[in-house]
Amino acid sequence: MLPRVLEPEVMDSAEEAHDYDAMDHAAVNAQFVTDLRAAGLPDGPLLDLGTGTAQIPIELCRREPTARVVATDLARHMLALARENVARAGLTGNIELRLGDGKRLGWPDGSFATVMSNSIVHHIPEPARVLAEALRVARRGGLLFFRDLLRPDDDAGVRWRVETYAAGANERQRALFDASLRAALTLAEVRALVRELGLCSECVQATSDRHWTLSARVP
């Protein structure tokens, strides 16, 4: 089994932010929003943890014009690009951007009907902390929807995914993807984490050859 190799928790250089924003995430983001909506969005505010450049909240609000999303990230350069993207999309009334740490959220318990996140977990050295905070600020009966990368079994698996899914990317972008795959969790590791938080391990499924998804109602 390939060991987990941590990468920096915060991608906060202008170069990293621009490289991330320039990568073609359109298909992955569209599928995230499709699956999120299929899970059944409850009425009420949404929280997006680790929003990056706000590509997913933008996609969601284009399909759900009445949605109100609070989108947080710990990287100032990511949020700077997010503000540009949200304004360009004409969605400043739908999406509120906040600088914040997903491990230490300032909202009271049960503040959000939905807490969602795409690709934050692999950045966190102790992922249980961000999952526990997400669960805390989600209201009872609300939706917890997380998706992230799966760590491959070996180096060959990493190389294949980089060559397959980042073939058109530049060298820095390919290196970022390689590092993210190595920092990701296995399906068994994620299931163990959610079980410790009182959620069913079957709520976590492998949903592609490189992603796991947690979709659960908050007890």
Secondary structure, DSSP 8 states (H G I E B T S, - for coil): --------S---SHHHHHHHHHS--HHHHHHHHHHHHHT---SS-EEEES-TTTHHHHHHHHH-TT--EEEEES-HHHHHHHHHHHHHHT-TTTEEEEE--TTS--S-TT-EEEEEEES-GGG-SSHHHHHHHHHHHEEEEEEEEEEEEB--SSHHHHHHHHHHHSTTS-HHHHHHHHHHHHHSB-HHHHHHHHHHTTS-GGGEEE-SSSEEEEEEE--
